[in-house]
């Protein structure tokens, strides 16, 4: 029988949630670039983090990787936010 391990809170220094900014969605600190957009471009469109930086040069590699880490630590919540956005604007491409 496996013992349940309590989940510890993980720090993501490059990610913030601010009421009134991008609907309170998690974004890269100092930008309006949502975590969900990083997820979309890298995991759904197949871009590498380096390709994403060439397109969005105001981001850093550390920010992109922290956004991905945040996603994996909060996958259900971010996936639900992405699903809700797609349903709110059917026919529009994400992000």
PAFI-452713 format. One record per residue: residue number from 0; x negated, y, z negated of N, C-alpha, C in turn; residue in three letters; chain. Coordinates in nm, 2 decimals, m for minus. Layout:
REM residues N
num; n.x; n.y; n.z; ca.x; ca.y; ca.z; c.x; c.y; c.z; residu; chaine
NUM; X; Y; Z; X; Y; Z; X; Y; Z; Ala; A
...
END
This chain:
REM residues 95
num; n.x; n.y; n.z; ca.x; ca.y; ca.z; c.x; c.y; c.z; residu; chaine
0; m0.08; m0.12; 0.00; 0.00; 0.00; 0.00; m0.09; 0.12; 0.00; Unk; A
1; m0.06; 0.21; 0.09; m0.14; 0.34; 0.10; m0.09; 0.44; 0.01; Unk; A
2; m0.17; 0.51; m0.06; m0.13; 0.62; m0.14; m0.11; 0.75; m0.06; Unk; A
3; m0.01; 0.82; m0.10; 0.02; 0.95; m0.03; m0.08; 1.05; m0.08; Unk; A
4; m0.14; 1.12; 0.01; m0.24; 1.22; m0.02; m0.17; 1.36; 0.00; Unk; A
5; m0.17; 1.44; m0.10; m0.11; 1.57; m0.09; m0.18; 1.65; 0.02; Unk; A
6; m0.10; 1.72; 0.10; m0.15; 1.80; 0.21; m0.21; 1.93; 0.15; Unk; A
7; m0.33; 1.96; 0.18; m0.39; 2.09; 0.13; m0.37; 2.20; 0.23; Unk; A
8; m0.36; 2.31; 0.18; m0.35; 2.43; 0.27; m0.48; 2.46; 0.34; Unk; A
9; m0.48; 2.48; 0.47; m0.60; 2.50; 0.55; m0.60; 2.64; 0.59; Unk; A
10; m0.71; 2.71; 0.58; m0.73; 2.85; 0.62; m0.76; 2.86; 0.77; Unk; A
11; m0.69; 2.95; 0.83; m0.71; 2.99; 0.97; m0.74; 3.13; 0.98; Unk; A
12; m0.87; 3.18; 0.97; m0.90; 3.32; 0.96; m0.86; 3.40; 1.08; Unk; A
13; m0.85; 3.34; 1.19; m0.82; 3.41; 1.32; m0.67; 3.42; 1.35; Unk; A
14; m0.59; 3.36; 1.27; m0.45; 3.35; 1.30; m0.37; 3.42; 1.19; Unk; A
15; m0.27; 3.50; 1.23; m0.18; 3.58; 1.14; m0.04; 3.56; 1.18; Unk; A
16; 0.05; 3.58; 1.09; 0.20; 3.59; 1.11; 0.24; 3.72; 1.05; Unk; A
17; 0.29; 3.81; 1.13; 0.33; 3.94; 1.08; 0.48; 3.96; 1.12; Unk; A
18; 0.57; 3.98; 1.02; 0.71; 4.01; 1.06; 0.71; 4.13; 1.15; Unk; A
19; 0.79; 4.12; 1.25; 0.80; 4.24; 1.35; 0.69; 4.23; 1.46; Unk; A
20; 0.60; 4.15; 1.45; 0.50; 4.13; 1.56; 0.52; 4.00; 1.63; Unk; A
21; 0.56; 4.01; 1.75; 0.58; 3.89; 1.84; 0.69; 3.80; 1.77; Unk; A
22; 0.79; 3.86; 1.71; 0.89; 3.78; 1.65; 0.85; 3.70; 1.53; Unk; A
23; 0.73; 3.74; 1.47; 0.68; 3.67; 1.35; 0.61; 3.54; 1.38; Unk; A
24; 0.59; 3.51; 1.51; 0.52; 3.39; 1.56; 0.37; 3.41; 1.52; Unk; A
25; 0.30; 3.30; 1.50; 0.16; 3.31; 1.48; 0.08; 3.36; 1.60; Unk; A
26; 0.00; 3.46; 1.58; m0.08; 3.52; 1.69; m0.23; 3.53; 1.64; Unk; A
27; m0.31; 3.55; 1.74; m0.46; 3.57; 1.71; m0.47; 3.70; 1.65; Unk; A
28; m0.54; 3.71; 1.54; m0.56; 3.83; 1.46; m0.61; 3.94; 1.55; Unk; A
29; m0.55; 4.06; 1.54; m0.60; 4.18; 1.62; m0.55; 4.18; 1.76; Unk; A
30; m0.46; 4.09; 1.79; m0.41; 4.08; 1.93; m0.26; 4.05; 1.92; Unk; A
31; m0.19; 4.05; 2.03; m0.05; 4.00; 2.04; m0.05; 3.87; 2.11; Unk; A
32; m0.16; 3.80; 2.11; m0.17; 3.67; 2.18; m0.13; 3.55; 2.10; Unk; A
33; m0.01; 3.49; 2.13; 0.05; 3.39; 2.04; m0.03; 3.26; 2.05; Unk; A
34; m0.03; 3.19; 1.94; m0.09; 3.05; 1.93; m0.03; 2.97; 2.04; Unk; A
35; 0.10; 2.98; 2.06; 0.18; 2.90; 2.16; 0.13; 2.92; 2.30; Unk; A
36; 0.08; 3.04; 2.33; 0.02; 3.07; 2.46; m0.11; 2.99; 2.48; Unk; A
37; m0.19; 2.99; 2.38; m0.32; 2.91; 2.38; m0.28; 2.77; 2.41; Unk; A
38; m0.19; 2.72; 2.33; m0.14; 2.58; 2.35; m0.10; 2.55; 2.49; Unk; A
39; m0.01; 2.64; 2.54; 0.04; 2.63; 2.68; m0.07; 2.62; 2.78; Unk; A
40; m0.16; 2.72; 2.78; m0.27; 2.72; 2.88; m0.36; 2.61; 2.87; Unk; A
41; m0.40; 2.57; 2.75; m0.50; 2.46; 2.74; m0.44; 2.32; 2.74; Unk; A
42; m0.33; 2.30; 2.67; m0.28; 2.16; 2.66; m0.18; 2.13; 2.77; Unk; A
43; m0.11; 2.23; 2.82; m0.01; 2.20; 2.92; m0.06; 2.24; 3.07; Unk; A
44; m0.14; 2.34; 3.08; m0.19; 2.38; 3.21; m0.33; 2.32; 3.24; Unk; A
45; m0.39; 2.27; 3.14; m0.52; 2.20; 3.16; m0.64; 2.29; 3.17; Unk; A
46; m0.63; 2.42; 3.13; m0.74; 2.51; 3.12; m0.84; 2.46; 3.01; Unk; A
47; m0.96; 2.49; 3.03; m1.06; 2.47; 2.92; m1.06; 2.60; 2.84; Unk; A
48; m1.11; 2.59; 2.71; m1.12; 2.72; 2.64; m1.20; 2.82; 2.71; Unk; A
49; m1.31; 2.78; 2.78; m1.39; 2.88; 2.85; m1.32; 2.94; 2.96; Unk; A
50; m1.23; 2.86; 3.03; m1.15; 2.92; 3.14; m1.05; 3.02; 3.09; Unk; A
51; m1.00; 2.99; 2.97; m0.90; 3.08; 2.91; m0.97; 3.22; 2.88; Unk; A
52; m1.10; 3.21; 2.83; m1.17; 3.33; 2.80; m1.20; 3.41; 2.92; Unk; A
53; m1.22; 3.35; 3.03; m1.25; 3.42; 3.15; m1.12; 3.50; 3.20; Unk; A
54; m1.00; 3.44; 3.17; m0.88; 3.51; 3.20; m0.84; 3.62; 3.10; Unk; A
55; m0.87; 3.59; 2.97; m0.83; 3.68; 2.86; m0.96; 3.71; 2.79; Unk; A
56; m1.04; 3.80; 2.84; m1.17; 3.83; 2.79; m1.17; 3.90; 2.66; Unk; A
57; m1.06; 3.95; 2.61; m1.05; 4.01; 2.48; m1.05; 3.91; 2.36; Unk; A
58; m1.04; 3.78; 2.40; m1.05; 3.67; 2.30; m1.19; 3.62; 2.28; Unk; A
59; m1.21; 3.55; 2.17; m1.34; 3.49; 2.15; m1.32; 3.34; 2.14; Unk; A
60; m1.42; 3.26; 2.16; m1.42; 3.12; 2.16; m1.37; 3.07; 2.02; Unk; A
61; m1.42; 3.14; 1.92; m1.38; 3.10; 1.78; m1.23; 3.12; 1.76; Unk; A
62; m1.17; 3.23; 1.82; m1.03; 3.25; 1.81; m0.95; 3.15; 1.88; Unk; A
63; m0.99; 3.11; 1.99; m0.92; 3.01; 2.07; m0.92; 2.87; 2.00; Unk; A
64; m1.04; 2.83; 1.95; m1.05; 2.71; 1.88; m0.97; 2.71; 1.74; Unk; A
65; m0.97; 2.83; 1.68; m0.89; 2.84; 1.56; m0.74; 2.83; 1.59; Unk; A
66; m0.70; 2.88; 1.70; m0.56; 2.87; 1.74; m0.52; 2.73; 1.77; Unk; A
67; m0.61; 2.65; 1.83; m0.58; 2.51; 1.85; m0.58; 2.43; 1.72; Unk; A
68; m0.67; 2.47; 1.63; m0.67; 2.40; 1.50; m0.54; 2.43; 1.43; Unk; A
69; m0.50; 2.56; 1.43; m0.37; 2.60; 1.37; m0.26; 2.52; 1.43; Unk; A
70; m0.26; 2.50; 1.56; m0.15; 2.42; 1.63; m0.15; 2.28; 1.57; Unk; A
71; m0.26; 2.22; 1.56; m0.27; 2.08; 1.52; m0.23; 2.07; 1.37; Unk; A
72; m0.26; 2.17; 1.29; m0.21; 2.17; 1.15; m0.07; 2.20; 1.13; Unk; A
73; 0.00; 2.26; 1.24; 0.14; 2.31; 1.23; 0.21; 2.27; 1.35; Unk; A
74; 0.18; 2.15; 1.41; 0.23; 2.11; 1.54; 0.38; 2.12; 1.55; Unk; A
75; 0.45; 2.06; 1.45; 0.60; 2.06; 1.46; 0.66; 2.20; 1.47; Unk; A
76; 0.61; 2.29; 1.39; 0.66; 2.42; 1.39; 0.63; 2.50; 1.52; Unk; A
77; 0.51; 2.49; 1.57; 0.48; 2.55; 1.69; 0.55; 2.49; 1.81; Unk; A
78; 0.56; 2.36; 1.81; 0.64; 2.30; 1.92; 0.79; 2.34; 1.92; Unk; A
79; 0.84; 2.36; 1.80; 0.98; 2.40; 1.79; 0.99; 2.55; 1.84; Unk; A
80; 0.90; 2.63; 1.81; 0.90; 2.77; 1.85; 0.89; 2.77; 2.01; Unk; A
81; 0.81; 2.69; 2.06; 0.80; 2.69; 2.21; 0.93; 2.63; 2.27; Unk; A
82; 0.99; 2.53; 2.21; 1.11; 2.48; 2.26; 1.22; 2.58; 2.26; Unk; A
83; 1.23; 2.66; 2.15; 1.33; 2.76; 2.13; 1.31; 2.87; 2.24; Unk; A
84; 1.19; 2.91; 2.27; 1.17; 3.01; 2.37; 1.21; 2.96; 2.51; Unk; A
85; 1.18; 2.84; 2.54; 1.22; 2.78; 2.67; 1.37; 2.78; 2.68; Unk; A
86; 1.44; 2.75; 2.57; 1.59; 2.74; 2.58; 1.65; 2.88; 2.58; Unk; A
87; 1.58; 2.98; 2.52; 1.63; 3.12; 2.53; 1.62; 3.18; 2.66; Unk; A
88; 1.52; 3.13; 2.74; 1.50; 3.19; 2.88; 1.48; 3.08; 2.98; Unk; A
89; 1.59; 3.01; 3.01; 1.58; 2.90; 3.10; 1.54; 2.95; 3.24; Unk; A
90; 1.46; 2.87; 3.31; 1.42; 2.91; 3.44; 1.30; 2.99; 3.45; Unk; A
91; 1.26; 3.05; 3.33; 1.14; 3.13; 3.33; 1.02; 3.04; 3.29; Unk; A
92; 0.91; 3.07; 3.35; 0.79; 2.98; 3.31; 0.73; 3.03; 3.18; Unk; A
93; 0.68; 2.94; 3.10; 0.62; 2.98; 2.97; 0.48; 3.02; 3.00; Unk; A
94; 0.42; 3.10; 2.93; 0.45; 3.17; 2.81; 0.52; 3.29; 2.84; Unk; A
END
